[in-house]
Amino acid sequence: MVSKILKGLAGILVLLLVLGLVIYIASGPEQPPADSASASWLEPGLHSVGQAEYVFVDDTRPTDENRGFPGSPDRTLPTTIWYPENMEGEHPLIIHSHGIMSSRSELNYMAENLASNGYVVAATDYPLTNGGTAGGANAADVVNQPADVSFLIDSVIALSADRKPFAGSIDADRIGITGLSLGGLTTSLTAYHPRWREPRIKAAVSIAGPSAVFSKRFYRTTDIPFLMIAGTSDALIDHRSNAAVIPERIDNGALVSIDGGSHLGFIGMSEPFFRFMDNPDTVGCQGVLSILDEDPEDMFLTMGSEAEGVVNDPDAPGVCENLPPPKASHPGRQQMITQIAVLSFFESIFGETEDDRSAARDQLENSLALDFEEASFQK
């Protein structure tokens, strides 16, 4: 009798597993047409990808105390480096900055894709804004992160032959930065801030980064290419105030909008874990609002003056001000668009030949929107 019951339960379990697998496959993101230009840009590059872990310590700058938890006399930066294996020559370097309450592995799909195409990518857990911060992540520490980016560039370039995981070297003329959310704000500060900017940066990508406080004046410190990638259903960082304004404020700026894209949809873990949610930003808002100070807009006052192009926009919605958020598009599609946009953007600038750069520009400016109906490009 017990044997029959166990066999019956096993049969039900197998049926449930098969049913779950069918639902998982059926709910997967729709791929672009197999013969499309975008399909080829989704394929991994020519190189297998390696990954190495480091802890870089900047002993020239302290880490502040945080909500009663003691600070430190230095800035400790646990860092992951993704790199192309067995590839000689000079590599472009990309530094990625994570969002509030997140980690250096948040956009692993982007990092791995870039590395397979010959890039070296480094990302760190910032001391006071990562998800494991004692006392809770503190967005105000973003003002210290541009200097962290500069230190990371120095640290990767300075790796000795016996410590360097990749063959070849870093091309100092091909250094770019990316960032998500608060990391996107870090990207803007690192690229443009009149006092904090890193002059070695040649191209920058902000993914759903806050930018409403930056006027056209702020972006006049450099003419490097800049790309914003953002979703129209983002509940944390309002698309209209922070993303749609980019083409008119940055002379060499461009915008890839994802119709229905959410804030959390950019994060690697959202596919497949948030696949079945109307909009995962409802979860994100609960977490972010729990660690923000009473008036998070005060943070922007520490970033500069009106003369430097930092101007509070009273009409811009605050973080998670407009809830509930509209329905989001499939996070898998959102990440495909992001992966292609980031790679084609950097290749349009750092590509080895003019033919390579031209093909990348065409992919970014034309083919992406042709192959993904929810994507649009504005320059």
N, C-alpha and C positions, 0 to 999 in steps of 0.2 A: 504493500500500500504506500509506504513512505517512498519507495523507489518510483512508483508511478507519479506521485505528487512532485518529486524532484525533477523527473523528466518533463512533466507538464510546465513547471516553472522555468526550466531551462529553455523549453520551446518558446514560451512567452518572452523570455529575455532576448532570445535570438531574433524573434519577430520585432521587438521594440528597437533593437539595435539596427536591424535592416531598415525599419521605417525611419529611424532617425537619420541614417545615412542617406536615404532617398530624399528626405526633406532638406538635409544639408546641401546635397548636390543640386537639387532643384532650386534652392534659394540663393545659389551662388551668383556673383556679379556677371552680367552679360559682357562678353568679350567684344572688342572691336572686330570688324570684319577681318578674316584671316589674311586677305590680300591688301589690307589697308596699310598706309604708312605707319600709323600708330601701333599696329600689331608688331611690327619689326622693332619699334623703339621700346616695347615692353620686354623683349627678349633680353636675357642677360648678355653682358658684353663678352669679349673674347677671353677674359682672364678669370681664373678661379680666385676666390676671395679668401684672404686670411684675416684673422682678428687677433689683436694683442692688447693686453691690459697693462696700464702704467699708473703710477701715482706721482704726479708732479706737485711740488711744493714751492710756492712763492713766499720766501721768507722776508720779503721787503714790504709786505702789506698785511695788515691784520684782518681777522674775521671778527665782526662786532658781536657783542652779546645779543641774545635773542629771547625776549620774553622771559627773562629770569635765568636762562641757561647761559653759562659763561662763554665768552668768546675765545679767540686764539691769537697768538702773535703772528700767525701766518695764514695763508690761503691754501688749503689742501684740496687738490683737484684730481680725484680718481678719474681716469680717462681711458676710453676705448679707442683704438685705431683700427679702422678697416682699410685693407690695402690689396692691390693686385699682386698675386703671387707670381714669382719668376718673370717679372717684367723689369727690364733695365731701363735706363734713360731718366729723364726728368718728368716728375708727376705734378699735376695741379694738386693743390691742397685746399680742402674745404673744412672749415670749422663749423660745427653745428651747436646751437644753443637750445636747450630744452625749455619747455613751458613750466609754469608754476605747478608745484606738487608732482612733477614728473621726473624723468631720469634720462640719462644719455642714450638709452636704447629705444626711446620712444618712436623714432622713425628709422628703425633698423632696415626696413625695406628700401628706403631711399639710400642709406649709406652703402648697403651691399650692392645696389645697382650701380651707383657711382664708382665704387671700387672695381667692379667687374669691367668697367669701361676705362680703367687706367688711373682713377683718382685715388688719392690718399685722403681719408675722411677721419677727423678726430672729433670726439664729443666727450664732455665731462659732466659730472654731477656738481653743479655749483654749490658752494658751501651752505648758503642759507635759503635757496629757493627750490631745492630738490624735495621729492616726496618723503624722504626720511629725515628731514631737518628736525633736530631737537627743538621743541617749542612750537613747531609748525612752520611751514614755508613762509618766508617773509618777502613779499614782492618789493619792498623798499630797497632791498639789497641789489636790485637790478642796476643801480648807478655804479656799482663796483664791477659789474660783469664785462664791460668793454675792456678794462685792463686785464681781466682774466683771459679774454680772447687773445689779446696781444701776447700775454705770457704763454699761452698754449702754442701760438705760432712759433715763438722763440724756442719752446721746449721740443717741439716736433722737429724743427729744422736742426736743432743742436744735438739730436740723438747720434751717438757715436756708432761706428760701424758694427760693433759687437752688441749694441742695444737696439739698433734699428731693425724692425721686422721686415721691411720691404727692401727690395733691390733698387738700385738707382738712387735718386735724390729728389728733393723738392725744388720745383721751379719757382723762384721767388717772384717772378713776374706773373704767375698764375695762381693767386691766392683768393679764394672766395669764402663767403660766409652764408649760412642758412640759420633760420631760427623759427620755432613754433610758439605762437602765443606770446608769453613774456619773453621767450627767446627771440621772437620776431621783433619785439621792442629792443632787445639787446642788439639785434642786427642793425636796426636803424641808428641807434646811438653809436655803435662801433663804426658804422660807415660814414655818418654825417655830422655827428656832434662837433661843434667848433673847438672844444677843448679835449674831448675824449676820443676822437676818431683815430682809427688805425690806418695810416696812409698806405700800407702795403696791400690793403683790400682793393681788388680790381673788379669785383662783381658781388652783388648781394641779393639774397632771396628772403623775404619775410613771408611766413605762412600764418595767416590769421593773426598778425601782430597788431597791437594797438598803435594808432598813428594819428588819431584825431587832434592831438595837441600840437602837432608839428605843422607849421605854416610853410608856405613856399620858400620863405627866407631860410628855414632850417636846412633845406636840401641844397643850398647853393655852395656848400663847402667843397663839393666834388661833382664831377660829371660821370662817375662810374655808372654802368648799367645796373638797374634795380628792378626786381620783379616782386610783385605782391601776388600771392595765391590765397584766395579766400572763398568761403561758401556763403550763399545768400540766406541760409537757414541757421547761421551761427548765432546762438543765444548769448554767448559770453562776450564776443567782440562784434559789435554791430557792423554789418557789411557796408551800409550806406555811408557812415561817418568815418570809417577807418580804411576801407579798401577802395570804394568807388571814387574817392578823391585823389588817389595816387596819380593817375595819368595827367591830371591838370596841375598837380603840385610839383612833380619831379620831371624835369625836362627830358631826362633819359630813363624815365620809368615806364613800366608796363604792368598790366593787371590781367591775371587769369582768374575769372570768376567761375564758380561751380554752382549751378542752379540747384538748390536743395542741399548743398554741402553744409555739414555741421562742424562744430569746433572739434569735438572728440573724434569725428570721422577721419581726421588726419592721422591719428595715433595708430600705430601698427596693430595693437591689441584689439581695436574696435572691429576688425575683420578677422574672425567671424563673431566675436563675443557680443557685439552690439548690433548685429545684423538684423535682429528681429524687433528692435525698438523703433518707435515712431521717430524719436530724436534722442540720441544719447546725451545731449547737452543738459537734459534734466538731471542726470546723475552728476555731470561735471559742475553744474551750478551749485548743487548741494555741497560739494567738496570745497569749491573755491570760495563761496560766500562764508564758509565756516572759518576761514583763516585770514580773510581780508580785514584790515583795520576799519574803524567806524566810517571814515571818509577816505576811500581808496584814491580819490582824485588828488588828495594832498601829496601823494607820491610824485606826481608830475611836477609839483612846485619845486622839487629838489633837483630837477633836471636842467634848469636853465631859465633864462629870462625871455621876455618878449623880444628884446633886441637880438637874442640868439635864435629866435624862431619858435620858441616854446610858448604856446598860447592856449589856455584852457577854452574849450568849446562848450559853452553851457547848453547847447542844443543836442550834443552827442549823448545818446543813451549810455548809462553806466553799465557795468558788468552785470549781466543777467537781469537787466531792468525790464525787458519785455518777455514775460513768461505767460503761458507756456509757449515754447518755440514752435514754429511751423514744422510740418513733417519733413524729415531729412531724406536725402537720396541714399542709395546703397553705399556703405562705406568702402566696399571693394572697388566700386567705380571711382569714387572720390580719390582713393589712393593710386589707382592707375593713372588718373589725370595728373596727380601731383608728381608721381615718379617721372612721367614723360616730360612734364613742364620743367622740372628742376634739371634733368639731364640735358634737354634740348637747349635750355637757357644757357647753362654753363658751356655747352659745346659750341653755341653760337659765338662765344667770346674766346674760349680756351681751345677750341678745336685745332688740330695740327695744321690743316691746310684751309685755304679759302673755300674750297669745295665742301669740306666738312662743315665749316662755319655757316655757309650758305644753306646747306641741307638742313642744319639744325634750326636756323631762323625760319625756314619754310615750315618745318614741323611745328614749331611753337606758334607761329603767327597764323598759319592756315590749316594744316592737316589736323591739329588737335581738335579744333571745333568742328571740322567736317566728320571726324570719326566718333566724337562723343557729343551727343546732342545737348548735354547739360553744361558743356564747357564753352566759354567765350574768351576771346583775347581782345584787349584794348591797349593801344599804345599812346 
